[in-house]
C-alpha cells in the first residue's frame, strides 16, 4: 500500500507542473531571458479568439480582477504570467495587463517563446 502511494505521489509531482497551463496559445517569439521561479505560477491566457482564461478556466473579461482577488487573497506577492496568442490584438493584451496592475498586482510578466538564433 505504501509503495502504491509513493508511486502515485511521484506521478502527481511530475505531472502537476505540466498541467499548469493547458490553454493552447501560439506565443510570440522573443530573445528575452527566461524567468525563474520555484512556485506554481498564476497564469492568465488569452487565446486566438480573445477568450480569457485563469489557468485553464474560461472567464468573462469583466470578472478577471474579482477572480484574481479571490484566488490570490490579500498580500499576493508572486508573479502573474500573461500568455497572449500572437494573433491577438496588442490592445487586448495591454488592457488585461493594465487591469491586473490597476487591481494592485505589481508583478506581472508577459510570457513568450524563445526566438531561434540564425547562425
Biopython code that builds the backbone (N, CA, C, O; Angstrom):
import numpy as np
from Bio.PDB.StructureBuilder import StructureBuilder

atoms = [
    (1, "UNK", "N", (0.825, -1.192, 0.000)),
    (1, "UNK", "CA", (0.000, 0.000, 0.000)),
    (1, "UNK", "C", (0.872, 1.260, 0.000)),
    (1, "UNK", "O", (0.579, 2.217, -0.717)),
    (2, "UNK", "N", (1.920, 1.261, 0.785)),
    (2, "UNK", "CA", (2.818, 2.407, 0.847)),
    (2, "UNK", "C", (3.529, 2.613, -0.488)),
    (2, "UNK", "O", (3.733, 3.745, -0.928)),
    (3, "UNK", "N", (3.903, 1.508, -1.125)),
    (3, "UNK", "CA", (4.555, 1.594, -2.429)),
    (3, "UNK", "C", (3.646, 2.249, -3.464)),
    (3, "UNK", "O", (4.085, 3.087, -4.250)),
    (4, "UNK", "N", (2.389, 1.859, -3.453)),
    (4, "UNK", "CA", (1.427, 2.436, -4.399)),
    (4, "UNK", "C", (1.277, 3.933, -4.149)),
    (4, "UNK", "O", (1.240, 4.726, -5.090)),
    (5, "UNK", "N", (1.191, 4.311, -2.886)),
    (5, "UNK", "CA", (1.052, 5.732, -2.541)),
    (5, "UNK", "C", (2.285, 6.529, -2.968)),
    (5, "UNK", "O", (2.156, 7.648, -3.464)),
    (6, "UNK", "N", (3.468, 5.966, -2.780)),
    (6, "UNK", "CA", (4.685, 6.666, -3.195)),
    (6, "UNK", "C", (4.751, 6.823, -4.709)),
    (6, "UNK", "O", (5.158, 7.872, -5.210)),
    (7, "UNK", "N", (4.355, 5.790, -5.432)),
    (7, "UNK", "CA", (4.338, 5.877, -6.897)),
    (7, "UNK", "C", (3.345, 6.942, -7.345)),
    (7, "UNK", "O", (3.657, 7.743, -8.227)),
    (8, "UNK", "N", (2.156, 6.962, -6.751)),
    (8, "UNK", "CA", (1.162, 7.987, -7.103)),
    (8, "UNK", "C", (1.672, 9.386, -6.766)),
    (8, "UNK", "O", (1.469, 10.321, -7.540)),
    (9, "UNK", "N", (2.318, 9.535, -5.643)),
    (9, "UNK", "CA", (2.871, 10.830, -5.263)),
    (9, "UNK", "C", (3.897, 11.304, -6.289)),
    (9, "UNK", "O", (3.885, 12.470, -6.682)),
    (10, "UNK", "N", (4.763, 10.432, -6.713)),
    (10, "UNK", "CA", (5.784, 10.791, -7.705)),
    (10, "UNK", "C", (5.130, 11.144, -9.038)),
    (10, "UNK", "O", (5.530, 12.108, -9.690)),
    (11, "UNK", "N", (4.131, 10.372, -9.441)),
    (11, "UNK", "CA", (3.435, 10.662, -10.702)),
    (11, "UNK", "C", (2.802, 12.048, -10.650)),
    (11, "UNK", "O", (2.926, 12.820, -11.601)),
    (12, "UNK", "N", (2.124, 12.372, -9.549)),
    (12, "UNK", "CA", (1.491, 13.687, -9.441)),
    (12, "UNK", "C", (2.514, 14.806, -9.346)),
    (12, "UNK", "O", (2.281, 15.898, -9.865)),
    (13, "UNK", "N", (3.638, 14.556, -8.697)),
    (13, "UNK", "CA", (4.678, 15.584, -8.601)),
    (13, "UNK", "C", (5.269, 15.890, -9.973)),
    (13, "UNK", "O", (5.604, 17.039, -10.263)),
    (14, "UNK", "N", (5.398, 14.879, -10.810)),
    (14, "UNK", "CA", (5.948, 15.070, -12.150)),
    (14, "UNK", "C", (4.896, 15.665, -13.088)),
    (14, "UNK", "O", (5.212, 16.530, -13.906)),
    (15, "UNK", "N", (3.662, 15.209, -12.973)),
    (15, "UNK", "CA", (2.615, 15.626, -13.904)),
    (15, "UNK", "C", (2.047, 17.006, -13.590)),
    (15, "UNK", "O", (1.633, 17.709, -14.511)),
    (16, "UNK", "N", (2.012, 17.414, -12.338)),
    (16, "UNK", "CA", (1.384, 18.681, -11.953)),
    (16, "UNK", "C", (1.981, 19.900, -12.656)),
    (16, "UNK", "O", (1.216, 20.724, -13.157)),
    (17, "UNK", "N", (3.298, 20.059, -12.720)),
    (17, "UNK", "CA", (3.824, 21.231, -13.424)),
    (17, "UNK", "C", (3.483, 21.240, -14.912)),
    (17, "UNK", "O", (3.376, 22.309, -15.513)),
    (18, "UNK", "N", (3.313, 20.082, -15.502)),
    (18, "UNK", "CA", (2.981, 20.016, -16.922)),
    (18, "UNK", "C", (1.540, 20.409, -17.185)),
    (18, "UNK", "O", (1.193, 20.754, -18.315)),
    (19, "UNK", "N", (0.696, 20.364, -16.167)),
    (19, "UNK", "CA", (-0.716, 20.661, -16.326)),
    (19, "UNK", "C", (-1.084, 22.082, -15.932)),
    (19, "UNK", "O", (-2.259, 22.442, -15.999)),
    (20, "UNK", "N", (-0.130, 22.894, -15.526)),
    (20, "UNK", "CA", (-0.469, 24.220, -15.019)),
    (20, "UNK", "C", (-1.106, 25.114, -16.058)),
    (20, "UNK", "O", (-2.015, 25.872, -15.722)),
    (21, "UNK", "N", (-0.673, 25.061, -17.300)),
    (21, "UNK", "CA", (-1.258, 25.899, -18.334)),
    (21, "UNK", "C", (-1.577, 25.023, -19.528)),
    (21, "UNK", "O", (-0.682, 24.631, -20.276)),
    (22, "UNK", "N", (-2.855, 24.716, -19.708)),
    (22, "UNK", "CA", (-3.248, 23.833, -20.780)),
    (22, "UNK", "C", (-4.004, 24.527, -21.902)),
    (22, "UNK", "O", (-4.488, 23.856, -22.814)),
    (23, "UNK", "N", (-4.120, 25.853, -21.862)),
    (23, "UNK", "CA", (-4.821, 26.573, -22.910)),
    (23, "UNK", "C", (-3.880, 26.711, -24.099)),
    (23, "UNK", "O", (-2.786, 27.256, -23.954)),
    (24, "UNK", "N", (-4.283, 26.228, -25.276)),
    (24, "UNK", "CA", (-3.394, 26.340, -26.429)),
    (24, "UNK", "C", (-3.271, 27.789, -26.902)),
    (24, "UNK", "O", (-4.242, 28.398, -27.352)),
    (25, "UNK", "N", (-2.068, 28.318, -26.790)),
    (25, "UNK", "CA", (-1.775, 29.691, -27.183)),
    (25, "UNK", "C", (-0.509, 29.668, -28.013)),
    (25, "UNK", "O", (0.491, 29.077, -27.604)),
    (26, "UNK", "N", (-0.538, 30.301, -29.173)),
    (26, "UNK", "CA", (0.624, 30.406, -30.034)),
    (26, "UNK", "C", (1.395, 31.658, -29.611)),
    (26, "UNK", "O", (1.082, 32.763, -30.054)),
    (27, "UNK", "N", (2.398, 31.483, -28.758)),
    (27, "UNK", "CA", (3.114, 32.611, -28.166)),
    (27, "UNK", "C", (4.052, 33.269, -29.166)),
    (27, "UNK", "O", (4.615, 32.595, -30.029)),
    (28, "UNK", "N", (4.225, 34.596, -29.054)),
    (28, "UNK", "CA", (5.217, 35.272, -29.894)),
    (28, "UNK", "C", (6.623, 34.874, -29.469)),
    (28, "UNK", "O", (6.837, 34.450, -28.333)),
    (29, "UNK", "N", (7.568, 35.007, -30.367)),
    (29, "UNK", "CA", (8.958, 34.638, -30.079)),
    (29, "UNK", "C", (9.779, 35.901, -29.826)),
    (29, "UNK", "O", (9.682, 36.879, -30.569)),
    (30, "UNK", "N", (10.590, 35.865, -28.764)),
    (30, "UNK", "CA", (11.466, 36.982, -28.428)),
    (30, "UNK", "C", (12.819, 36.451, -27.982)),
    (30, "UNK", "O", (12.997, 35.245, -27.805)),
    (31, "UNK", "N", (13.765, 37.353, -27.802)),
    (31, "UNK", "CA", (15.091, 36.980, -27.322)),
    (31, "UNK", "C", (15.256, 37.203, -25.836)),
    (31, "UNK", "O", (16.384, 37.190, -25.343)),
    (32, "UNK", "N", (14.170, 37.409, -25.099)),
    (32, "UNK", "CA", (14.242, 37.686, -23.665)),
    (32, "UNK", "C", (14.676, 36.448, -22.884)),
    (32, "UNK", "O", (14.422, 35.316, -23.297)),
    (33, "UNK", "N", (15.329, 36.680, -21.759)),
    (33, "UNK", "CA", (15.762, 35.605, -20.882)),
    (33, "UNK", "C", (14.558, 35.001, -20.158)),
    (33, "UNK", "O", (13.572, 35.692, -19.905)),
    (34, "UNK", "N", (14.638, 33.738, -19.833)),
    (34, "UNK", "CA", (13.571, 33.050, -19.116)),
    (34, "UNK", "C", (13.525, 33.521, -17.677)),
    (34, "UNK", "O", (14.559, 33.783, -17.063)),
    (35, "UNK", "N", (12.297, 33.628, -17.134)),
    (35, "UNK", "CA", (12.119, 33.968, -15.728)),
    (35, "UNK", "C", (12.245, 32.700, -14.902)),
    (35, "UNK", "O", (11.875, 31.614, -15.349)),
    (36, "UNK", "N", (12.760, 32.847, -13.716)),
    (36, "UNK", "CA", (12.919, 31.695, -12.836)),
    (36, "UNK", "C", (12.000, 31.869, -11.634)),
    (36, "UNK", "O", (11.864, 32.966, -11.092)),
    (37, "UNK", "N", (11.375, 30.775, -11.230)),
    (37, "UNK", "CA", (10.510, 30.801, -10.063)),
    (37, "UNK", "C", (10.307, 29.394, -9.549)),
    (37, "UNK", "O", (10.263, 28.434, -10.318)),
    (38, "UNK", "N", (10.184, 29.283, -8.245)),
    (38, "UNK", "CA", (10.049, 27.972, -7.637)),
    (38, "UNK", "C", (8.594, 27.579, -7.404)),
    (38, "UNK", "O", (8.279, 26.397, -7.271)),
    (39, "UNK", "N", (7.708, 28.576, -7.355)),
    (39, "UNK", "CA", (6.330, 28.284, -7.035)),
    (39, "UNK", "C", (5.488, 28.203, -8.293)),
    (39, "UNK", "O", (5.866, 28.721, -9.344)),
    (40, "UNK", "N", (4.335, 27.544, -8.174)),
    (40, "UNK", "CA", (3.445, 27.421, -9.317)),
    (40, "UNK", "C", (2.935, 28.798, -9.707)),
    (40, "UNK", "O", (2.403, 29.522, -8.866)),
    (41, "UNK", "N", (3.088, 29.162, -10.960)),
    (41, "UNK", "CA", (2.665, 30.498, -11.378)),
    (41, "UNK", "C", (1.154, 30.590, -11.529)),
    (41, "UNK", "O", (0.472, 29.596, -11.775)),
    (42, "UNK", "N", (0.659, 31.793, -11.378)),
    (42, "UNK", "CA", (-0.732, 32.089, -11.672)),
    (42, "UNK", "C", (-0.733, 32.625, -13.097)),
    (42, "UNK", "O", (-0.172, 33.692, -13.351)),
    (43, "UNK", "N", (-1.349, 31.910, -14.028)),
    (43, "UNK", "CA", (-1.270, 32.263, -15.442)),
    (43, "UNK", "C", (-2.612, 32.732, -15.975)),
    (43, "UNK", "O", (-3.648, 32.109, -15.742)),
    (44, "UNK", "N", (-2.568, 33.844, -16.694)),
    (44, "UNK", "CA", (-3.723, 34.364, -17.418)),
    (44, "UNK", "C", (-3.417, 34.141, -18.898)),
    (44, "UNK", "O", (-2.381, 34.591, -19.387)),
    (45, "UNK", "N", (-4.297, 33.459, -19.610)),
    (45, "UNK", "CA", (-4.082, 33.177, -21.023)),
    (45, "UNK", "C", (-5.163, 33.845, -21.855)),
    (45, "UNK", "O", (-6.329, 33.896, -21.462)),
    (46, "UNK", "N", (-4.754, 34.359, -23.019)),
    (46, "UNK", "CA", (-5.688, 34.944, -23.973)),
    (46, "UNK", "C", (-5.474, 34.186, -25.285)),
    (46, "UNK", "O", (-4.414, 34.292, -25.903)),
    (47, "UNK", "N", (-6.486, 33.420, -25.706)),
    (47, "UNK", "CA", (-6.312, 32.615, -26.910)),
    (47, "UNK", "C", (-6.573, 33.439, -28.167)),
    (47, "UNK", "O", (-6.868, 34.631, -28.085)),
    (48, "UNK", "N", (-6.463, 32.801, -29.324)),
    (48, "UNK", "CA", (-6.589, 33.489, -30.609)),
    (48, "UNK", "C", (-7.960, 34.134, -30.798)),
    (48, "UNK", "O", (-8.077, 35.109, -31.540)),
    (49, "UNK", "N", (-8.987, 33.619, -30.150)),
    (49, "UNK", "CA", (-10.334, 34.183, -30.255)),
    (49, "UNK", "C", (-10.562, 35.327, -29.275)),
    (49, "UNK", "O", (-11.631, 35.937, -29.279)),
    (50, "UNK", "N", (-9.564, 35.629, -28.427)),
    (50, "UNK", "CA", (-9.697, 36.709, -27.455)),
    (50, "UNK", "C", (-10.351, 36.285, -26.153)),
    (50, "UNK", "O", (-10.689, 37.131, -25.326)),
    (51, "UNK", "N", (-10.535, 34.980, -25.959)),
    (51, "UNK", "CA", (-11.101, 34.486, -24.709)),
    (51, "UNK", "C", (-10.033, 34.518, -23.624)),
    (51, "UNK", "O", (-8.859, 34.261, -23.890)),
    (52, "UNK", "N", (-10.447, 34.834, -22.397)),
    (52, "UNK", "CA", (-9.519, 34.962, -21.275)),
    (52, "UNK", "C", (-9.697, 33.771, -20.339)),
    (52, "UNK", "O", (-10.817, 33.375, -20.016)),
    (53, "UNK", "N", (-8.564, 33.209, -19.912)),
    (53, "UNK", "CA", (-8.553, 32.057, -19.018)),
    (53, "UNK", "C", (-7.684, 32.367, -17.804)),
    (53, "UNK", "O", (-6.641, 33.010, -17.930)),
    (54, "UNK", "N", (-8.110, 31.914, -16.638)),
    (54, "UNK", "CA", (-7.238, 31.869, -15.464)),
    (54, "UNK", "C", (-6.876, 30.400, -15.329)),
    (54, "UNK", "O", (-7.740, 29.549, -15.121)),
    (55, "UNK", "N", (-5.581, 30.116, -15.452)),
    (55, "UNK", "CA", (-5.101, 28.740, -15.577)),
    (55, "UNK", "C", (-5.831, 28.121, -16.774)),
    (55, "UNK", "O", (-5.575, 28.531, -17.906)),
    (56, "UNK", "N", (-6.720, 27.161, -16.569)),
    (56, "UNK", "CA", (-7.453, 26.544, -17.678)),
    (56, "UNK", "C", (-8.941, 26.887, -17.666)),
    (56, "UNK", "O", (-9.706, 26.337, -18.458)),
    (57, "UNK", "N", (-9.355, 27.781, -16.786)),
    (57, "UNK", "CA", (-10.765, 28.105, -16.623)),
    (57, "UNK", "C", (-11.136, 29.345, -17.421)),
    (57, "UNK", "O", (-10.573, 30.420, -17.210)),
    (58, "UNK", "N", (-12.081, 29.194, -18.336)),
    (58, "UNK", "CA", (-12.571, 30.311, -19.134)),
    (58, "UNK", "C", (-13.382, 31.242, -18.239)),
    (58, "UNK", "O", (-14.253, 30.798, -17.491)),
    (59, "UNK", "N", (-13.085, 32.548, -18.324)),
    (59, "UNK", "CA", (-13.828, 33.528, -17.529)),
    (59, "UNK", "C", (-14.224, 34.696, -18.418)),
    (59, "UNK", "O", (-13.648, 34.909, -19.484)),
    (60, "UNK", "N", (-15.208, 35.440, -17.964)),
    (60, "UNK", "CA", (-15.594, 36.673, -18.638)),
    (60, "UNK", "C", (-14.545, 37.734, -18.303)),
    (60, "UNK", "O", (-14.056, 37.784, -17.174)),
    (61, "UNK", "N", (-14.195, 38.584, -19.279)),
    (61, "UNK", "CA", (-13.163, 39.602, -19.063)),
    (61, "UNK", "C", (-13.504, 40.520, -17.897)),
    (61, "UNK", "O", (-12.612, 40.968, -17.177)),
    (62, "UNK", "N", (-14.777, 40.800, -17.709)),
    (62, "UNK", "CA", (-15.185, 41.691, -16.615)),
    (62, "UNK", "C", (-14.980, 41.051, -15.241)),
    (62, "UNK", "O", (-14.947, 41.753, -14.231)),
    (63, "UNK", "N", (-14.843, 39.731, -15.198)),
    (63, "UNK", "CA", (-14.671, 39.022, -13.926)),
    (63, "UNK", "C", (-13.212, 38.731, -13.606)),
    (63, "UNK", "O", (-12.927, 38.089, -12.595)),
    (64, "UNK", "N", (-12.276, 39.187, -14.444)),
    (64, "UNK", "CA", (-10.864, 38.867, -14.248)),
    (64, "UNK", "C", (-10.348, 39.361, -12.904)),
    (64, "UNK", "O", (-9.822, 38.575, -12.117)),
    (65, "UNK", "N", (-10.491, 40.647, -12.635)),
    (65, "UNK", "CA", (-9.937, 41.219, -11.404)),
    (65, "UNK", "C", (-10.610, 40.637, -10.157)),
    (65, "UNK", "O", (-9.902, 40.263, -9.222)),
    (66, "UNK", "N", (-11.946, 40.542, -10.099)),
    (66, "UNK", "CA", (-12.542, 39.912, -8.907)),
    (66, "UNK", "C", (-12.080, 38.474, -8.688)),
    (66, "UNK", "O", (-11.864, 38.060, -7.549)),
    (67, "UNK", "N", (-11.926, 37.712, -9.769)),
    (67, "UNK", "CA", (-11.449, 36.332, -9.635)),
    (67, "UNK", "C", (-10.010, 36.290, -9.139)),
    (67, "UNK", "O", (-9.670, 35.478, -8.278)),
    (68, "UNK", "N", (-9.162, 37.169, -9.684)),
    (68, "UNK", "CA", (-7.768, 37.205, -9.230)),
    (68, "UNK", "C", (-7.687, 37.550, -7.753)),
    (68, "UNK", "O", (-6.907, 36.956, -7.009)),
    (69, "UNK", "N", (-8.497, 38.514, -7.335)),
    (69, "UNK", "CA", (-8.502, 38.882, -5.908)),
    (69, "UNK", "C", (-8.974, 37.725, -5.040)),
    (69, "UNK", "O", (-8.435, 37.497, -3.957)),
    (70, "UNK", "N", (-9.971, 37.001, -5.509)),
    (70, "UNK", "CA", (-10.471, 35.857, -4.743)),
    (70, "UNK", "C", (-9.438, 34.741, -4.675)),
    (70, "UNK", "O", (-9.263, 34.118, -3.627)),
    (71, "UNK", "N", (-8.757, 34.487, -5.778)),
    (71, "UNK", "CA", (-7.755, 33.422, -5.815)),
    (71, "UNK", "C", (-6.533, 33.797, -4.990)),
    (71, "UNK", "O", (-6.043, 33.011, -4.180)),
    (72, "UNK", "N", (-6.060, 34.999, -5.211)),
    (72, "UNK", "CA", (-4.796, 35.402, -4.605)),
    (72, "UNK", "C", (-4.929, 35.768, -3.141)),
    (72, "UNK", "O", (-4.000, 35.534, -2.367)),
    (73, "UNK", "N", (-6.034, 36.323, -2.747)),
    (73, "UNK", "CA", (-6.183, 36.771, -1.374)),
    (73, "UNK", "C", (-5.343, 38.011, -1.122)),
    (73, "UNK", "O", (-4.654, 38.496, -2.020)),
    (74, "UNK", "N", (-5.401, 38.512, 0.075)),
    (74, "UNK", "CA", (-4.656, 39.724, 0.424)),
    (74, "UNK", "C", (-3.164, 39.429, 0.505)),
    (74, "UNK", "O", (-2.752, 38.397, 1.035)),
    (75, "UNK", "N", (-2.374, 40.331, -0.018)),
    (75, "UNK", "CA", (-0.930, 40.228, 0.101)),
    (75, "UNK", "C", (-0.268, 39.290, -0.883)),
    (75, "UNK", "O", (0.824, 38.795, -0.604)),
    (76, "UNK", "N", (-0.880, 39.029, -2.014)),
    (76, "UNK", "CA", (-0.278, 38.136, -3.004)),
    (76, "UNK", "C", (0.945, 38.813, -3.604)),
    (76, "UNK", "O", (0.838, 39.905, -4.162)),
    (77, "UNK", "N", (2.097, 38.179, -3.497)),
    (77, "UNK", "CA", (3.356, 38.776, -3.951)),
    (77, "UNK", "C", (3.983, 38.051, -5.135)),
    (77, "UNK", "O", (4.992, 38.509, -5.671)),
    (78, "UNK", "N", (3.415, 36.948, -5.545)),
    (78, "UNK", "CA", (4.007, 36.178, -6.634)),
    (78, "UNK", "C", (3.688, 36.820, -7.976)),
    (78, "UNK", "O", (2.763, 37.624, -8.092)),
    (79, "UNK", "N", (4.452, 36.459, -8.964)),
    (79, "UNK", "CA", (4.287, 36.993, -10.314)),
    (79, "UNK", "C", (3.054, 36.376, -10.978)),
    (79, "UNK", "O", (2.769, 35.191, -10.800)),
    (80, "UNK", "N", (2.329, 37.191, -11.745)),
    (80, "UNK", "CA", (1.215, 36.718, -12.560)),
    (80, "UNK", "C", (1.711, 36.708, -13.999)),
    (80, "UNK", "O", (2.189, 37.723, -14.506)),
    (81, "UNK", "N", (1.598, 35.566, -14.647)),
    (81, "UNK", "CA", (2.066, 35.409, -16.023)),
    (81, "UNK", "C", (0.912, 35.610, -16.989)),
    (81, "UNK", "O", (-0.146, 34.999, -16.832)),
    (82, "UNK", "N", (1.109, 36.464, -17.987)),
    (82, "UNK", "CA", (0.103, 36.706, -19.014)),
    (82, "UNK", "C", (0.598, 36.093, -20.312)),
    (82, "UNK", "O", (1.660, 36.455, -20.819)),
    (83, "UNK", "N", (-0.184, 35.157, -20.846)),
    (83, "UNK", "CA", (0.148, 34.458, -22.089)),
    (83, "UNK", "C", (-0.849, 34.893, -23.140)),
    (83, "UNK", "O", (-2.010, 34.484, -23.097)),
    (84, "UNK", "N", (-0.416, 35.719, -24.091)),
    (84, "UNK", "CA", (-1.294, 36.182, -25.151)),
    (84, "UNK", "C", (-0.912, 35.570, -26.485)),
    (84, "UNK", "O", (0.256, 35.598, -26.872)),
    (85, "UNK", "N", (-1.896, 35.013, -27.194)),
    (85, "UNK", "CA", (-1.634, 34.466, -28.520)),
    (85, "UNK", "C", (-1.089, 35.571, -29.413)),
    (85, "UNK", "O", (-1.506, 36.723, -29.300)),
    (86, "UNK", "N", (-0.156, 35.227, -30.302)),
    (86, "UNK", "CA", (0.487, 36.249, -31.120)),
    (86, "UNK", "C", (-0.453, 36.879, -32.132)),
    (86, "UNK", "O", (-0.131, 37.921, -32.704)),
    (87, "UNK", "N", (-1.616, 36.266, -32.368)),
    (87, "UNK", "CA", (-2.577, 36.852, -33.302)),
    (87, "UNK", "C", (-3.579, 37.783, -32.631)),
    (87, "UNK", "O", (-4.368, 38.438, -33.312)),
    (88, "UNK", "N", (-3.556, 37.847, -31.300)),
    (88, "UNK", "CA", (-4.487, 38.701, -30.562)),
    (88, "UNK", "C", (-4.020, 40.156, -30.666)),
    (88, "UNK", "O", (-2.822, 40.437, -30.660)),
    (89, "UNK", "N", (-4.984, 41.069, -30.761)),
    (89, "UNK", "CA", (-4.665, 42.497, -30.809)),
    (89, "UNK", "C", (-3.836, 42.906, -29.586)),
    (89, "UNK", "O", (-4.111, 42.486, -28.462)),
    (90, "UNK", "N", (-2.836, 43.720, -29.828)),
    (90, "UNK", "CA", (-1.971, 44.230, -28.759)),
    (90, "UNK", "C", (-2.800, 44.953, -27.697)),
    (90, "UNK", "O", (-2.527, 44.835, -26.502)),
    (91, "UNK", "N", (-3.804, 45.696, -28.135)),
    (91, "UNK", "CA", (-4.637, 46.458, -27.207)),
    (91, "UNK", "C", (-5.355, 45.576, -26.205)),
    (91, "UNK", "O", (-5.528, 45.971, -25.052)),
    (92, "UNK", "N", (-5.777, 44.391, -26.617)),
    (92, "UNK", "CA", (-6.461, 43.475, -25.704)),
    (92, "UNK", "C", (-5.507, 42.993, -24.619)),
    (92, "UNK", "O", (-5.847, 43.007, -23.436)),
    (93, "UNK", "N", (-4.316, 42.567, -25.021)),
    (93, "UNK", "CA", (-3.328, 42.094, -24.047)),
    (93, "UNK", "C", (-2.922, 43.238, -23.116)),
    (93, "UNK", "O", (-2.824, 43.048, -21.903)),
    (94, "UNK", "N", (-2.684, 44.429, -23.684)),
    (94, "UNK", "CA", (-2.300, 45.586, -22.868)),
    (94, "UNK", "C", (-3.412, 45.950, -21.883)),
    (94, "UNK", "O", (-3.136, 46.326, -20.744)),
    (95, "UNK", "N", (-4.655, 45.839, -22.317)),
    (95, "UNK", "CA", (-5.781, 46.124, -21.428)),
    (95, "UNK", "C", (-5.865, 45.157, -20.266)),
    (95, "UNK", "O", (-6.135, 45.557, -19.133)),
    (96, "UNK", "N", (-5.631, 43.876, -20.548)),
    (96, "UNK", "CA", (-5.642, 42.854, -19.494)),
    (96, "UNK", "C", (-4.519, 43.128, -18.488)),
    (96, "UNK", "O", (-4.739, 43.079, -17.278)),
    (97, "UNK", "N", (-3.316, 43.415, -18.997)),
    (97, "UNK", "CA", (-2.180, 43.716, -18.114)),
    (97, "UNK", "C", (-2.483, 44.956, -17.283)),
    (97, "UNK", "O", (-2.167, 44.999, -16.094)),
    (98, "UNK", "N", (-3.091, 45.958, -17.899)),
    (98, "UNK", "CA", (-3.438, 47.194, -17.194)),
    (98, "UNK", "C", (-4.442, 46.937, -16.077)),
    (98, "UNK", "O", (-4.299, 47.480, -14.981)),
    (99, "UNK", "N", (-5.449, 46.118, -16.340)),
    (99, "UNK", "CA", (-6.440, 45.788, -15.318)),
    (99, "UNK", "C", (-5.802, 45.059, -14.143)),
    (99, "UNK", "O", (-6.094, 45.350, -12.983)),
    (100, "UNK", "N", (-4.929, 44.109, -14.459)),
    (100, "UNK", "CA", (-4.249, 43.355, -13.402)),
    (100, "UNK", "C", (-3.406, 44.293, -12.550)),
    (100, "UNK", "O", (-3.429, 44.218, -11.322)),
    (101, "UNK", "N", (-2.670, 45.170, -13.205)),
    (101, "UNK", "CA", (-1.808, 46.119, -12.492)),
    (101, "UNK", "C", (-2.624, 47.100, -11.667)),
    (101, "UNK", "O", (-2.273, 47.387, -10.523)),
    (102, "UNK", "N", (-3.711, 47.619, -12.234)),
    (102, "UNK", "CA", (-4.559, 48.578, -11.521)),
    (102, "UNK", "C", (-5.245, 47.947, -10.315)),
    (102, "UNK", "O", (-5.613, 48.649, -9.373)),
    (103, "UNK", "N", (-5.417, 46.638, -10.338)),
    (103, "UNK", "CA", (-6.043, 45.939, -9.216)),
    (103, "UNK", "C", (-5.080, 45.726, -8.057)),
    (103, "UNK", "O", (-5.463, 45.188, -7.017)),
    (104, "UNK", "N", (-3.815, 46.152, -8.236)),
    (104, "UNK", "CA", (-2.862, 46.060, -7.138)),
    (104, "UNK", "C", (-1.851, 44.938, -7.255)),
    (104, "UNK", "O", (-1.056, 44.736, -6.338)),
    (105, "UNK", "N", (-1.856, 44.213, -8.344)),
    (105, "UNK", "CA", (-0.876, 43.158, -8.549)),
    (105, "UNK", "C", (0.322, 43.775, -9.259)),
    (105, "UNK", "O", (0.239, 44.132, -10.434)),
    (106, "UNK", "N", (1.431, 43.897, -8.546)),
    (106, "UNK", "CA", (2.572, 44.645, -9.068)),
    (106, "UNK", "C", (3.549, 43.808, -9.881)),
    (106, "UNK", "O", (4.387, 44.366, -10.589)),
    (107, "UNK", "N", (3.464, 42.504, -9.799)),
    (107, "UNK", "CA", (4.417, 41.650, -10.510)),
    (107, "UNK", "C", (3.701, 40.906, -11.633)),
    (107, "UNK", "O", (3.170, 39.813, -11.437)),
    (108, "UNK", "N", (3.701, 41.523, -12.811)),
    (108, "UNK", "CA", (3.048, 40.955, -13.984)),
    (108, "UNK", "C", (4.101, 40.747, -15.061)),
    (108, "UNK", "O", (4.899, 41.644, -15.331)),
    (109, "UNK", "N", (4.110, 39.567, -15.678)),
    (109, "UNK", "CA", (5.098, 39.265, -16.718)),
    (109, "UNK", "C", (4.392, 38.714, -17.948)),
    (109, "UNK", "O", (3.436, 37.947, -17.835)),
    (110, "UNK", "N", (4.871, 39.109, -19.127)),
    (110, "UNK", "CA", (4.370, 38.573, -20.384)),
    (110, "UNK", "C", (5.192, 37.347, -20.756)),
    (110, "UNK", "O", (6.421, 37.377, -20.691)),
    (111, "UNK", "N", (4.522, 36.278, -21.143)),
    (111, "UNK", "CA", (5.195, 35.029, -21.493)),
    (111, "UNK", "C", (5.346, 34.962, -23.007)),
    (111, "UNK", "O", (4.393, 35.199, -23.749)),
    (112, "UNK", "N", (6.555, 34.637, -23.454)),
    (112, "UNK", "CA", (6.840, 34.458, -24.879)),
    (112, "UNK", "C", (7.644, 33.179, -25.057)),
    (112, "UNK", "O", (8.055, 32.554, -24.079)),
    (113, "UNK", "N", (7.866, 32.796, -26.298)),
    (113, "UNK", "CA", (8.762, 31.686, -26.587)),
    (113, "UNK", "C", (10.096, 32.245, -26.997)),
    (113, "UNK", "O", (10.176, 33.357, -27.519)),
    (114, "UNK", "N", (11.145, 31.486, -26.766)),
    (114, "UNK", "CA", (12.487, 31.916, -27.142)),
    (114, "UNK", "C", (12.635, 31.860, -28.657)),
    (114, "UNK", "O", (12.330, 30.847, -29.287)),
    (115, "UNK", "N", (13.106, 32.958, -29.229)),
    (115, "UNK", "CA", (13.328, 33.032, -30.673)),
    (115, "UNK", "C", (14.536, 32.183, -31.053)),
    (115, "UNK", "O", (15.514, 32.102, -30.310)),
    (116, "UNK", "N", (14.452, 31.561, -32.208)),
    (116, "UNK", "CA", (15.580, 30.769, -32.693)),
    (116, "UNK", "C", (16.629, 31.695, -33.267)),
    (116, "UNK", "O", (16.304, 32.631, -33.998)),
    (117, "UNK", "N", (17.889, 31.441, -32.943)),
    (117, "UNK", "CA", (19.012, 32.260, -33.406)),
    (117, "UNK", "C", (19.446, 31.779, -34.778)),
    (117, "UNK", "O", (19.563, 30.575, -35.008)),
    (118, "UNK", "N", (19.691, 32.725, -35.706)),
    (118, "UNK", "CA", (20.270, 32.386, -37.019)),
    (118, "UNK", "C", (21.774, 32.323, -36.890)),
    (118, "UNK", "O", (22.386, 33.255, -36.368)),
    (119, "UNK", "N", (22.380, 31.251, -37.351)),
    (119, "UNK", "CA", (23.838, 31.111, -37.270)),
    (119, "UNK", "C", (24.462, 31.338, -38.605)),
    (119, "UNK", "O", (25.683, 31.263, -38.737)),
]
sb = StructureBuilder()
sb.init_structure("model")
sb.init_model(0)
sb.init_chain("A")
sb.init_seg("    ")
for serial, (resi, resn, name, xyz) in enumerate(atoms, 1):
    if name == "N":
        sb.init_residue(resn, " ", resi, " ")
    sb.init_atom(name, np.array(xyz, "f"), 0.0, 1.0, " ", f" {name:<3s}", serial, name[0])
structure = sb.get_structure()
